[in-house]
Amino acid sequence: MREFNLLVIVFLLLVSCHKNGKSNNSVEDSNSQKVTYQESTEDFVNPERGFYRYSATNSSSFQQLDKNTLLSYRVGAIVPGIQNKFLSSLLFRNYVLDNFKTGAISQDFLGKMNQDFEIAREAGIKFILRFSYTNNTHGGCSASSICPPYGDAPLSVVLGQIAQLKPYLQQNADVIACVQEGFVGIWGEGYYSDYFGDASPSGGQDKLLDSNWSARNELLKALLDALPKDRMIQVRYPQLKQRYIYGISAPISSAALTGPEAFTGGEKARIGFHNDCFLADVSDEGTYEDYGNNNSTASLGDGTINTLRNYVAADSKFVPVGGESCTNSAKSQCDPSGTAKTEMALLHYSFLNAEYNPDVIGNWAQGGCLNTIKKDLGYRFVLEDVTLPLTVNAGGTLAFNLNLKNIGYASPYNERPAQVILRNSTTSEIVVLNLNTDVRKWYSGEIAITDSLALPASIPPGTYELLLNMPDKYPSIAQRPEYSIRCANSDVWEDSTGYNKLNCTIQVK
């Protein structure tokens, strides 16, 4: 009978973990349990990463967003021209201020834009946001098919409009993933510009002058000030960041962001990159170009390209990177014939346009790498194992050891908490314990989280399920599962709450 009772006790300890987790109790510590997890290869939607959908509207003919369309993006919608389904939590929203090039933005437009934010919030979507003045080009000059005048606005107008936009950006930061600098030039890409310097063959200037850099820096300063410090801005060319941080004569060898500087809220930590001609050629159509200044000429040699590309590779570990493919090239093919996945990993890509370029994305589908890219853009967290006690006293300490890996190209770029949830198996009441970790620093590779979590003395005794929660930091959407991070494991995701089940229980005494 004594042997039988002992067997029953051992059996009860072993089954304290859910059937979908595997328990390995330590021989040395009878109060310890270890659960291991199975990786999933499923493609699923996660916040602030992945292939985004594109939407633009002109201020002169405003088209309001449609909630049902946004909801369809989350559950997976076919992209025309590619005939492939993409799950998207991000919408690139381009506001083309085509009838506000000389003065203030109207209250009617601001009200409609504000309604767009609310529609996105209801649909569980976040914006990649850009403002521009024209998306149209015209020819007629000998140097190029894109000729001046281009149709953007002067600095004084831009600064006044950023001041108008500031309260709307602040109050809607919860559904803004990041903001692209925009405003300058056709498409807001900072190149073909009537007012901020024209380095194109059409303009005849062939480089940017000190006054052009100063104007661009003033714009970027205003935009950084208009956003909360927990939101970042993407610039089109790496030199735009270098010459903002280090001055208008900063060399292309300027230092990249470092780990201690990252995520501090400082300006250097808040500027990322968007490449709208990703994988086009060795320079990505001038992305890695030195645009010169009063005392230097523009440069696009191999040394310049490699230096700026290496700068982005180092800096991008800590800031948002995204964009769109451009044209088919040797680089844009699936590895190993091309370097598509290698480039995304090297430059820490979090998102790409699902709609452009359809030829490039279609080649990824045919080449067999599209499904991997869908899953690995941005972060992808895989739980490996967790070790924790079987029994804890109220008011005591829960030793928590979690091993996981990030198999994505990047880490999350916006701050969010990581929480251990204790859910009473009888009453479903929860206790939230905050982990002492920063998910933005869960970089690609292995991650070990070790923490001692203090249980409140008032926690009722009983059996508690353990869950991992990584919700949005903003209270307005923190309870929305659409904005919580899902782990890439079988049988852990709880769709109704946004929790990741750790598939084990503890007894609180």
C-alpha positions in Angstrom: 0.0 0.0 0.0 2.9 2.4 0.8 4.4 1.8 -2.7 1.0 2.3 -4.3 0.6 5.7 -2.5 4.0 6.8 -3.6 3.2 5.9 -7.2 0.0 8.0 -7.0 2.0 11.0 -5.7 4.5 10.7 -8.6 1.7 10.4 -11.1 0.0 13.5 -9.8 3.2 15.5 -10.0 3.7 14.4 -13.6 0.2 15.3 -14.8 0.3 18.8 -13.2 1.3 20.0 -16.7 -1.2 20.0 -19.5 -1.2 17.1 -21.9 0.2 19.3 -24.7 3.3 20.1 -22.7 6.0 17.7 -21.7 7.0 17.7 -18.1 10.4 16.6 -16.8 10.7 17.1 -13.1 14.1 17.6 -11.7 15.5 14.6 -9.7 17.3 17.1 -7.4 14.2 19.3 -6.8 10.9 17.6 -6.2 9.2 21.0 -6.3 10.4 21.8 -9.9 8.7 21.2 -13.2 10.0 21.6 -16.7 7.8 21.9 -19.8 8.9 21.7 -23.3 7.1 22.9 -26.4 6.7 22.0 -30.0 7.5 24.5 -32.8 4.8 25.3 -35.3 5.4 26.1 -39.0 2.0 27.8 -39.3 1.8 31.3 -40.9 -0.2 33.6 -38.7 -0.8 37.3 -38.2 1.2 39.1 -35.5 1.3 42.9 -34.7 3.7 45.4 -36.3 5.4 42.9 -38.7 4.9 41.0 -41.9 3.7 41.9 -45.3 1.6 45.1 -45.2 -1.2 46.2 -47.5 -1.1 49.5 -49.3 -3.7 52.3 -49.2 -3.4 55.9 -50.4 -5.9 58.7 -50.5 -5.7 62.3 -51.9 -6.9 65.1 -49.6 -8.8 66.6 -52.6 -10.9 63.4 -52.9 -10.7 61.7 -49.6 -11.6 58.0 -49.5 -12.3 56.7 -46.0 -11.0 53.4 -44.9 -13.4 50.4 -44.8 -13.4 48.3 -41.6 -14.5 45.1 -43.4 -11.6 45.5 -45.9 -9.1 45.9 -43.0 -10.6 42.9 -41.2 -10.1 40.8 -44.4 -6.4 41.7 -44.4 -6.0 40.2 -40.9 -7.6 36.9 -41.7 -5.9 36.6 -45.1 -6.7 38.2 -48.4 -5.6 37.4 -52.0 -3.3 40.2 -53.4 -4.3 40.9 -57.1 -1.6 40.2 -59.5 0.2 37.8 -57.2 -2.7 35.4 -56.5 -1.3 34.6 -53.1 -2.9 35.1 -49.7 -1.3 37.4 -47.2 -2.1 37.8 -43.5 -1.6 41.4 -42.6 -1.7 43.4 -39.4 -0.1 46.5 -41.0 -1.6 49.0 -43.4 0.6 51.5 -45.2 -1.5 54.6 -45.2 -0.3 57.4 -47.5 -2.1 60.7 -47.2 -1.5 62.8 -50.4 -2.0 66.4 -49.4 -2.4 67.5 -53.0 -4.6 70.5 -52.3 -2.7 71.7 -49.3 0.6 72.7 -50.9 0.5 76.4 -50.0 -1.1 76.5 -46.6 -2.9 74.8 -43.7 -4.6 71.5 -43.7 -8.4 71.8 -43.4 -10.3 70.6 -40.3 -12.4 68.5 -42.6 -9.4 66.5 -43.7 -8.1 66.2 -40.1 -11.4 64.9 -38.9 -11.5 62.3 -41.7 -8.0 61.2 -40.9 -8.8 60.8 -37.3 -11.8 58.6 -38.2 -9.4 56.4 -40.2 -7.4 55.8 -37.1 -10.5 54.7 -35.2 -11.5 52.4 -38.1 -8.0 50.8 -37.9 -8.3 50.5 -34.1 -11.7 48.7 -34.5 -10.2 46.3 -37.1 -7.1 45.4 -35.1 -4.7 47.1 -37.6 -1.8 49.5 -37.2 -0.5 52.1 -39.6 2.8 52.6 -41.3 2.1 56.3 -41.9 3.4 58.7 -44.7 2.4 62.1 -45.9 3.2 63.4 -49.4 2.0 66.0 -51.8 2.0 64.1 -55.1 2.4 60.6 -56.4 2.4 61.8 -60.0 5.3 62.2 -62.5 5.6 63.9 -65.9 8.2 63.8 -68.6 9.2 66.5 -71.2 12.8 67.1 -70.3 15.8 65.6 -72.1 17.5 64.1 -69.0 14.7 61.9 -67.6 11.1 60.8 -67.8 10.6 62.4 -64.4 10.9 66.2 -64.7 10.5 69.3 -62.6 8.4 70.9 -61.3 7.7 67.9 -59.2 4.9 69.2 -57.0 5.9 69.1 -53.3 5.7 72.0 -50.8 8.2 74.4 -49.2 9.6 73.9 -45.7 7.4 76.6 -44.1 4.2 74.9 -45.3 5.5 71.5 -44.2 6.4 72.7 -40.7 3.0 74.4 -40.2 1.2 71.2 -41.2 3.3 69.0 -39.0 2.3 71.3 -36.1 -1.4 70.7 -37.1 -0.9 66.9 -37.3 1.0 66.6 -34.0 -2.1 66.3 -31.7 -3.6 63.6 -34.0 -0.3 61.7 -34.1 0.0 61.9 -30.3 -3.6 60.7 -29.5 -3.5 57.9 -32.1 0.0 56.6 -31.4 -1.5 53.3 -30.2 -2.3 52.4 -33.8 0.8 53.8 -35.4 3.5 51.3 -35.9 5.9 53.9 -37.2 5.9 57.0 -39.4 7.9 57.5 -42.6 9.5 60.9 -43.0 7.6 61.7 -46.2 6.6 65.2 -47.3 9.7 65.7 -49.5 9.5 65.0 -53.2 7.3 62.7 -55.4 5.8 59.9 -53.3 7.3 61.5 -50.3 10.5 59.6 -50.9 12.9 62.5 -50.5 14.4 62.6 -54.0 12.6 64.5 -56.8 11.9 67.8 -54.9 11.3 71.4 -55.8 12.2 72.7 -52.4 14.6 70.4 -50.6 17.3 69.9 -53.2 17.3 67.9 -56.5 20.1 65.5 -57.0 18.5 63.9 -60.0 19.7 64.2 -63.5 16.6 66.3 -64.3 17.5 68.9 -61.7 21.0 69.6 -62.9 22.3 70.0 -59.3 23.6 66.4 -59.1 24.0 66.6 -55.3 22.4 68.1 -52.2 23.8 71.3 -50.8 24.3 72.3 -47.2 21.0 74.4 -47.3 19.2 71.3 -48.5 20.5 69.2 -45.7 19.6 71.9 -43.2 16.0 72.1 -44.5 15.7 68.3 -44.3 17.1 68.2 -40.8 14.6 70.9 -39.7 11.7 68.8 -41.1 12.9 65.6 -39.4 13.4 67.4 -36.1 9.8 68.7 -36.3 8.4 65.3 -37.1 10.4 63.6 -34.2 9.0 66.3 -31.9 5.4 65.7 -33.2 5.5 62.0 -32.3 5.6 60.5 -28.8 9.1 59.4 -27.9 8.0 55.8 -28.0 7.4 56.0 -31.7 10.0 55.9 -34.4 10.5 57.5 -37.9 11.8 55.8 -41.0 14.0 57.7 -43.5 14.5 56.8 -47.1 18.3 57.0 -47.3 20.8 56.1 -44.6 22.6 59.4 -45.1 19.5 61.3 -43.9 20.0 59.8 -40.5 23.8 60.3 -40.4 23.5 64.0 -41.4 20.7 64.6 -38.9 22.6 63.0 -36.0 26.1 64.1 -36.8 25.6 67.3 -38.8 25.3 68.2 -42.5 29.0 67.3 -43.2 28.9 63.9 -41.5 30.8 61.3 -43.5 29.3 58.0 -44.6 31.6 56.3 -42.1 29.6 57.8 -39.2 28.9 55.4 -36.3 25.8 53.3 -36.2 23.5 53.0 -33.3 24.8 50.7 -30.5 23.1 48.5 -28.0 23.4 50.9 -25.0 22.0 53.8 -27.1 19.1 51.7 -28.4 15.5 52.1 -27.1 16.4 55.1 -24.9 14.0 57.5 -26.6 16.8 59.6 -27.9 16.8 60.9 -31.4 19.5 58.5 -32.6 17.4 55.6 -31.3 14.2 56.7 -33.0 15.3 56.8 -36.7 14.9 53.7 -38.8 14.9 53.1 -42.6 12.5 52.3 -45.4 13.9 51.1 -48.7 11.4 51.5 -51.6 13.7 49.9 -54.1 14.8 46.9 -52.1 16.9 44.3 -53.9 16.8 46.3 -57.2 20.6 46.3 -57.8 23.8 46.6 -55.8 22.9 50.2 -54.7 19.1 49.6 -54.5 18.6 52.4 -57.0 20.7 55.0 -55.1 19.7 54.0 -51.6 23.3 53.5 -50.7 24.6 56.7 -52.3 26.6 59.6 -50.8 24.6 62.7 -51.9 27.4 65.1 -51.2 27.2 68.7 -49.9 28.8 72.1 -50.6 32.3 70.7 -50.2 31.9 67.2 -51.7 30.4 65.6 -54.8 27.9 62.8 -54.9 29.4 59.3 -54.9 28.1 55.8 -55.8 31.1 53.6 -56.0 31.5 50.2 -54.5 33.2 51.6 -51.4 30.3 54.0 -50.8 27.7 51.3 -51.3 29.4 48.8 -49.0 30.0 51.4 -46.3 26.4 52.6 -46.2 25.0 49.1 -46.4 27.2 48.0 -43.5 26.0 51.0 -41.6 22.4 50.0 -42.1 23.1 46.4 -41.2 24.5 47.5 -37.8 22.0 50.3 -37.1 18.9 48.3 -38.2 19.2 45.8 -35.3 17.5 48.4 -33.1 15.1 50.3 -35.3 12.2 49.5 -37.7 13.2 48.5 -41.3 10.8 47.9 -44.2 9.9 49.0 -47.6 9.0 47.4 -50.9 10.7 45.4 -53.7 11.4 47.3 -56.9 12.4 45.3 -60.0 13.6 41.8 -60.8 17.3 41.5 -60.4 20.0 38.9 -59.6 19.7 40.0 -56.0 15.9 39.7 -55.7 15.7 36.0 -56.4 15.3 33.4 -53.7 18.5 32.1 -52.2 20.9 30.6 -53.3 20.4 31.9 -56.8 19.7 35.4 -55.3 20.1 36.9 -51.9 16.5 37.8 -50.9 16.3 36.1 -47.5 20.0 36.8 -46.8 19.4 40.5 -47.3 16.3 40.6 -45.1 18.1 38.9 -42.3 21.2 41.0 -42.6 19.2 44.3 -42.6 16.6 43.1 -40.0 13.5 43.6 -42.1 10.2 43.8 -40.2 7.8 44.4 -43.1 7.4 44.6 -46.8 4.7 45.7 -49.3 2.5 42.7 -50.2 1.4 44.5 -53.4 4.6 45.7 -55.0 6.5 44.6 -57.0 4.2 41.7 -58.1 6.9 40.3 -60.4 9.4 40.0 -57.6 7.0 38.6 -55.1 5.7 36.2 -57.7 9.2 35.0 -58.3 9.5 34.3 -54.5 6.4 32.2 -54.7 7.7 30.3 -57.7 11.2 30.0 -56.2 9.8 28.5 -53.0 10.9 31.2 -50.5 7.8 33.3 -50.1 6.2 31.2 -47.4 9.4 31.4 -45.3 9.6 35.2 -45.8 6.0 35.5 -44.8 6.8 33.9 -41.4 10.2 35.3 -40.8 9.7 39.1 -41.5 10.1 40.8 -38.2 10.1 38.6 -35.1 8.9 35.0 -34.7 9.2 33.7 -31.1 9.3 30.0 -30.5 8.9 28.7 -26.9 11.5 25.9 -26.1 11.0 25.1 -22.4 10.1 26.6 -19.1 11.1 25.6 -15.6 9.2 26.7 -12.5 8.0 25.3 -9.2 5.0 23.1 -8.6 4.0 24.8 -5.4 4.4 28.5 -4.3 3.3 30.2 -1.1 1.1 33.3 -1.3 3.5 36.2 -0.8 6.4 34.1 -1.9 8.6 34.0 -4.9 8.0 32.2 -8.2 11.3 31.3 -9.8 10.7 31.5 -13.6 13.1 30.3 -16.2 12.1 30.5 -19.9 14.1 29.5 -22.9 12.9 30.6 -26.4 14.3 31.6 -29.7 13.6 34.3 -32.2 13.8 32.8 -35.7 12.7 36.0 -37.4 14.8 38.6 -39.1 14.3 41.3 -36.4 13.1 42.0 -32.9 10.0 44.1 -32.0 10.8 47.7 -32.4 8.1 49.2 -30.2 8.0 48.7 -26.4 5.5 46.3 -24.9 5.3 44.4 -21.6 6.0 40.7 -21.1 3.8 39.2 -18.4 3.3 35.9 -16.7 -0.4 35.4 -16.1 -1.6 33.2 -13.3 -5.2 32.2 -14.0 -7.2 30.5 -11.2 -8.5 27.1 -12.6 -11.7 27.4 -10.6 -12.7 31.1 -10.7 -10.7 32.2 -13.9 -9.5 35.2 -11.9 -6.0 36.3 -13.1 -2.9 37.7 -11.4 -0.5 39.5 -13.7 3.3 39.4 -13.0 5.6 41.5 -15.0 8.8 40.0 -16.3 12.0 42.0 -16.0 12.8 41.9 -19.7 12.5 44.0 -22.8 11.0 42.2 -25.8 12.7 44.7 -28.1 16.0 43.1 -27.1 14.8 39.6 -28.0 17.0 39.6 -31.0 17.3 36.9 -33.5 18.7 33.7 -31.9 18.4 32.0 -28.5 16.8 33.9 -25.6 17.0 33.0 -21.9 14.7 34.7 -19.4 15.4 34.1 -15.7 13.3 36.0 -13.2 12.0 35.8 -9.6 8.4 36.9 -9.5 6.8 38.0 -6.3 3.3 36.7 -5.7 1.0 39.0 -3.8 0.2 37.9 -0.3 -3.5 38.3 -1.1 -3.6 35.8 -3.9 -6.2 33.1 -3.0 -4.9 29.6 -2.6 -5.6 27.2 -5.4 -4.5 25.8 -8.7 -3.4 28.3 -11.3 -2.7 27.9 -15.0 0.5 29.7 -16.3 0.3 31.8 -19.4 2.7 34.2 -21.2 1.2 37.5 -22.4 2.9 40.2 -24.6 0.2 42.8 -25.0 0.4 46.3 -26.5 1.7 48.9 -24.0 -1.2 51.3 -24.7 -4.2 50.8 -22.3 -6.6 51.6 -25.2 -5.7 48.3 -26.9 -3.8 46.3 -24.2 -6.8 44.0 -23.7 -7.2 43.4 -27.4 -5.8 39.9 -28.5 -5.2 41.3 -32.0 -2.5 43.5 -30.6 -0.8 40.7 -28.5 2.2 38.7 -29.7 1.6 35.0 -30.6 4.3 32.4 -30.2 5.1 30.0 -33.0 4.2 26.8 -31.1 1.5 24.2 -31.4 -1.4 24.3 -28.9 -0.3 27.4 -27.0 -2.3 30.3 -28.5 -5.5 31.4 -26.9 -7.3 33.5 -29.5 -9.9 34.9 -27.1 -7.4 36.5 -24.7 -4.1 36.8 -26.7 -2.3 34.7 -24.1 0.2 32.0 -24.9 -0.5 29.0 -22.7 2.5 27.5 -21.0 0.5 24.3 -20.5 1.2 23.8 -16.8 -0.2 24.7 -13.5 1.1 25.6 -10.1 -0.4 25.3 -6.6 -0.6 28.4 -4.5 -0.8 27.8 -0.8 
